[in-house]
Amino acid sequence: GGGGGQRGDAVQELQGLITVVDVLSGEEGCPWTAEQQARDILLHAHDELDEIQEELEAERPERHGLVSELGDLLFNTILLVKICERDRIGGVTLAGCAAFARAKVRRRAPFAFTEGGPMSARLTADEASHLWKTVKAQEKAGLVPTCPPGWEHLEGEGCVHKGGPITGYEYYTAAERDA
């Protein structure tokens, strides 16, 4: 048990982290943050990835070291999104990034979200990886729509949010749909 509570705790902590980033990047926030550009935060994120790798490779990892370093990467990721949003780079928003990531994973791993039907059969790791790579290649070739729900593709502009709520995919599980 406890899975639902852990998820609720994670959502609450993520909301809290987003609030911290909002405060730091707000008008009355941190002067250092105000001076940062997207590329600056990207360099910090690279450093965090190196520290994560060190923790993973350590013979005796520091207690909570990996949790701390992954938290730093999560913070840098949200801060990078916020700075791109602030500087109007690529139409980035946190909601948009989450919607695109969620839709991409659902496209590339539909078997994990299908109830019944041919894709619900267990796949091997190799088969799942092959499917992921196949869908990714189809996306790159323009053969598969890549806009998440609530977005539409406009010629010359790419995916544009319709302004409505970002809703689910047709292969949501009942539990997700009803959550």
C-alpha positions in Angstrom: 0.0 0.0 0.0 0.9 3.7 0.3 1.3 4.1 -3.5 -1.5 6.7 -3.7 -0.1 8.6 -0.7 3.4 8.7 -2.2 2.0 10.0 -5.5 0.1 12.7 -3.6 3.2 13.6 -1.7 5.2 13.8 -4.9 2.5 16.1 -6.5 2.5 18.3 -3.5 6.3 18.5 -3.4 6.4 19.3 -7.1 3.9 22.0 -6.7 6.0 23.4 -3.8 9.1 23.3 -6.0 7.3 25.1 -8.8 6.3 27.8 -6.3 9.9 28.1 -5.2 11.0 28.6 -8.8 8.2 31.1 -9.3 9.3 33.1 -6.3 13.0 33.0 -7.3 12.2 34.1 -10.8 9.6 36.7 -9.9 10.0 40.5 -9.9 10.9 40.5 -6.2 12.8 37.3 -6.4 16.5 36.5 -6.6 18.8 38.9 -8.5 21.1 36.0 -9.5 18.2 34.2 -11.1 17.1 37.4 -12.9 20.4 37.5 -14.6 20.4 33.9 -15.8 19.9 32.9 -19.3 18.7 29.6 -20.6 22.2 28.5 -21.6 23.5 29.3 -18.1 20.9 27.0 -16.5 21.7 24.3 -19.1 25.4 24.4 -17.9 24.2 23.9 -14.3 22.0 21.0 -15.4 25.0 19.4 -17.1 27.0 19.7 -13.9 24.1 18.1 -12.0 24.1 15.2 -14.5 27.8 14.7 -13.8 27.1 14.6 -10.0 24.3 12.1 -10.5 26.6 9.9 -12.5 29.2 10.1 -9.7 26.5 9.0 -7.2 25.4 6.1 -9.3 28.9 4.9 -9.9 30.1 5.4 -6.3 31.0 2.2 -4.4 29.4 3.6 -1.3 27.0 6.3 -2.3 26.5 9.2 0.1 23.3 8.9 2.2 20.6 10.8 0.3 23.2 12.0 -2.2 21.4 10.7 -5.2 18.1 12.1 -3.9 19.7 15.5 -3.5 21.4 15.5 -6.9 18.3 14.4 -8.7 16.4 17.1 -6.8 19.0 19.6 -8.1 18.4 18.4 -11.7 14.7 18.7 -11.2 15.0 22.2 -9.9 17.3 23.2 -12.8 14.8 21.6 -15.3 11.9 23.6 -13.9 14.1 26.8 -13.7 15.2 26.3 -17.3 11.6 26.0 -18.4 10.7 29.2 -16.4 13.5 31.1 -17.9 12.6 30.0 -21.4 9.0 31.1 -20.6 10.2 34.4 -19.2 12.4 35.1 -22.3 9.7 33.9 -24.7 11.9 31.2 -26.1 10.1 28.7 -28.3 6.7 29.2 -26.8 7.8 27.2 -23.8 5.5 26.8 -20.7 5.7 24.2 -18.0 2.3 22.9 -18.8 3.2 22.6 -22.5 6.5 20.7 -21.7 4.6 18.3 -19.5 1.9 17.8 -22.1 4.4 17.2 -24.8 6.4 14.7 -22.7 3.3 12.9 -21.6 1.9 12.6 -25.2 5.3 11.5 -26.5 5.6 8.7 -24.0 2.1 7.5 -24.7 2.8 7.5 -28.5 6.0 5.5 -28.1 4.8 3.1 -25.4 1.1 2.6 -26.2 1.2 -1.0 -24.9 1.6 0.4 -21.4 -1.6 2.4 -21.6 -3.9 0.1 -23.6 -6.8 -1.8 -22.0 -7.3 -5.0 -23.9 -6.7 -5.1 -27.6 -3.6 -6.3 -29.5 -1.1 -4.0 -27.7 -1.9 -5.2 -24.2 0.1 -8.4 -24.7 3.4 -8.4 -22.8 6.3 -7.3 -24.9 10.0 -8.1 -24.3 12.3 -5.2 -23.5 13.7 -5.5 -27.1 10.3 -5.3 -28.6 9.3 -2.3 -26.5 12.6 -0.6 -27.4 12.0 -1.4 -31.1 8.5 0.1 -31.0 9.8 3.2 -29.3 12.5 3.7 -31.9 10.0 3.0 -34.8 7.5 5.6 -33.5 10.3 8.1 -33.0 11.5 7.6 -36.6 7.9 8.0 -37.8 7.6 11.3 -35.8 10.9 12.6 -37.3 9.6 11.7 -40.8 6.3 13.6 -40.1 4.3 10.4 -40.4 2.8 10.5 -36.9 1.1 13.6 -35.4 3.2 14.9 -32.5 0.9 17.5 -31.0 -0.5 16.6 -27.6 -4.2 16.7 -26.8 -5.4 20.3 -26.6 -2.9 21.4 -29.3 -3.2 21.6 -33.1 -0.6 21.6 -35.8 -0.5 24.8 -37.9 1.6 24.9 -41.0 4.7 27.0 -40.5 4.1 27.3 -36.7 4.1 23.7 -35.5 2.0 22.7 -32.5 -0.1 25.5 -31.1 -2.2 25.3 -27.9 -5.9 25.6 -28.7 -6.5 27.4 -25.4 -8.7 24.6 -24.0 -7.8 22.2 -21.3 -5.0 19.7 -22.0 -7.0 16.4 -22.0 -6.1 12.8 -22.2 -5.4 10.4 -25.0 -7.8 7.8 -26.4 -5.7 5.0 -24.8 -5.9 6.3 -21.2 -6.5 3.5 -18.7 -9.8 3.8 -16.9 -8.0 4.5 -13.7 -6.2 7.5 -15.2 -9.3 8.8 -17.0 -11.3 8.7 -13.7 -8.5 10.0 -11.5 
